[in-house]
Amino acid sequence: MRISRILLSLFVFSQVAFAGNFVRISPSGKYFQLEDGTSFVPIGSNEAMNWPEMMCIYPNHGEYNPPGAEHYFQMLRKHGVNCIRIMAEAANTGIRNGGAFLEEPVGEYVQDTVAFLDGLFELATQHHIYVILTPFDTFWMDKKWDQHPYNAVNGGPAHSREEFLTSEAVFKCQQERMRSLIDRFGNSDFLFAWEILNEVDMRWGATPEQQRDWTARMAKFVREYEKTKWGTNHLITVSLTETEVEADSRIPSLLLDNPFLDFVTTHIYYPQGRAPVDPIQPALEFGRGIRRQLEQIEQSVQRPFFASEFGPVDLWPLPDELDDELFHNMSWAHLATGAAGAGLRWPYRWHHILSEGMRESQLGLSLVASKIPWSTFAARNVDERLSVSTPDGQKVHPVGCGDEQQFLIWLVRESNSKKVGDGDTQLVLKASSEGSFQVRVFDTRTGKKIQQSVVKADSGKVTVVLPSFDKDIALIVKAQP
């Protein structure tokens, strides 16, 4: 069944009233918080309405199972998950013939897809999980362009893929889709952000200038319309594909200069992480790439950076043990380098469901992250100020960020063949003061504190004697008053 945009808009008044606790940017400009000042560290993954757990929400489908969906969201919260990213349609097969479009034809909304989104936000609200919503499934839209309602052969406004970002007629239809989504969900506390397009720099043949112009126009429209409709705004972003690790790479200016975008979002699929053979080097490469992007952001308008896609795009599914370790390490590399949150894995598993081991990693990370007051944290990457010494030359890689008053440091071993620590391994942090520092060491797998001490800086160096650890540990180092 289909419903018109006007009817879709009318439904919004039966939604939950605005409660005023949207996700905002922290005072430092580097992290997220809620309007009441509560820190918000995004931990989660990507979802799609035609993946197994999400199909439980889609009506008139053989997998429709509301109790199953309820159980899934309960499991997510139990493991520290507070964020998911999802497209507002599924443009491939798997639910209905041709996919679960949001409009079919353009301007007429598919009732089952709208009901799915309603059910999603109802569960998100109930379980306090925030949703990054993007209006088009552009990957499958491109792959199955001959079937998509926006294609002119199906009655749509676009006579070619290239017109998706360049045609005024197409833009007006895109505006109407965003208007309808804002009318329906723009009063939800649990809408994290509008991601106005997935990977705007791919598929459509648009020039960088055309990408920039489209992004500026749509972001401005979303900001102004939502403000008019609801008197306030959610955060706005747009995602790009990876920016390379090389030193001469640049984040496109459309992410840095647009005053209507609130945070920087890229999809990171660096070479070693595309078809990984070990769980450590891809994570270190991931961290180096994030550090490079953070450096560029710091030279412009300060905004949080958040990788909303990563994963083994060229080789999957991986063996479970390797994949669990890879996920664990890349999540920690993201947070400890100085990015906002743990990043969002595109599952790349059969059937796009994160493993139990990955969920346990999310729980451990969330427990450690809860010990830091992110709303007042103004961290920058401090990798170059960290060093680790071991008696037998075993390699331990330090990754960290901090703001002189507090530091988050992640240590990962090059090899898991032998434990290090128990007094024979030391971390040195170059500090900017000679005071005392509280040092808490955490097991990243469980989130439990395994050591606490107070260390006095000596000649600007804070030296921490490390406990024994097998794979990795995390430290929170805080200056004492």
Summary of the structure (lengths in Angstrom):
residues: 481
radius of gyration: 22.8
end to end distance: 63.7
largest distance: 72.3
contacts: 1695
relative contact order: 0.11
helix: 34%
strand: 23%
